[in-house]
Amino acid sequence: MTDVFDRATEREEEFRADSIEAWARRRNAGLGEESATHCRVCEERIPVARRRAVPGVQTCITCQTELEHATGGGN
């Protein structure tokens, strides 16, 4: 019988895999689109480092985090 720690480890691995998959989907979705210089939500400037790290990015880190929490993504 699996114990609590085994189940917790399995769940953590599921969360990690889901997070990586979501990141890959977001990255692939932006490949055809040029990164925005300003966030589409709050209009703050998106740092160059973020635009390089996430091709096709359209939101700042703060807004992206809020969007993911609102939709249940990024868990």
N, C-alpha and C positions, 0 to 999 in steps of 0.2 A: 504494500500500500504506500502511495506517495505521501510524504509529509508536507507540512506547510511550506518549508523552505524549497522543496522541489517544485511545488506549484508556483511559488513566488518567482523562482528563477525562470520557469517556463513562461509566465506572464510577462516578465521583464523582456525576455527574448522576443515575444510577440510584439510588444510595444516598440522595441527597437526596429524590428523588421518593418512594421507599419510606418514608422517615422522615416526610414530610409526610402521606402517605396513612395511615400508622399513627396519627399524631397525630389526624387527622380522625376515624378510626374510634373511637379512645378518647374523644374529645370528644363525638361523636354518641351513643356508647353511654351516656354519663352524663347526657344531657339530661333523661331522665325520672326520674332519681334525684337526690335531694338530696345535696350534698357532705357527707361525714363530717367530724366535728370531730376525730376521732382515727383514726389509721391502723388499718385492719382486720388488718394483719399484726403490727406491733410495739406498737400502742396508744399511740404517741407522738402528741402534739397536732399537727394539720395547721395550718400558719399560714394566717391569713385571706387573705393575698395569693395563696397557692396555691389555696385554695378558690374565689376569685374568678376566677383565671386559667384553671382547669380545672373547669368545671361538672360536678358529679357525681363529683368525685375521691373515691377511697376509700383511697388509700395516700399515705404521705409520700414525699418525693423519693427518699430512700435506698432504701426498700423497692421503689418503682416501678423504679428503676434496676436493682436486683438482679433483679427479676422479668423485666425486659426482656433482661438479659444471659443469664439462665437459659433463656429461651425463644427467644433469638436475635432478639428484637425490638429496634427502635431503631437498627438498623445502617444 
